[in-house]
Structures are given as structure tokens and as C-alpha cells.
Amino acid sequence: MIKLEAFLVIASLALTLYAFIDCAQRDETQIKKLPKWGWLLIILFVSTLGSVAYLIIGRDRGPKGPKNPKRRILPPDDDPDFLRKL
């Protein structure tokens, strides 16, 4: 019985830590319903229930990166357009 309780405590802490870090690293545009600081406070003080609420309704499940990534700048010796102009 003690092993089960220890497992539940560790799982609850891991879930809370994961949700807190995920929320802290996301951009404001990827978080729904509340501002980022609101979700962080809920996750911190309500622990497991706050973490589950954030993971279900608080975050946008889309890609983490920007939708239109900027084109990478290549140095002249690696840029095929520049080499064609020579």
C-alpha cells in the first residue's frame, strides 16, 4: 500500500512539474482561456487538478514553432542563388 501511495505522489509531482515547465516555455499565443501567469499560478497552487486542466483546456495542441518559419540565412559559399550569379 505504501508503494502505491509513493507512486501516486511521485506521479503527481512529475505531472505538475511537466505542466509547469510546458506552460512556462510556451508563447502567450499558444495558451488559451487565461494568461500565462494565471495558468502558472493555477498549476502551482492547485497541483494535479490544475495541471490536468492546463493540459486539457489551457494549451493549444498545434506545433510549438511559428507557423511560417523564417528562411535560414546561408553564407555566400553555401547559397545556390548567389553561386549562380557568379
Beta strands, then each sheet from edge to edge (+ up, - down):
end
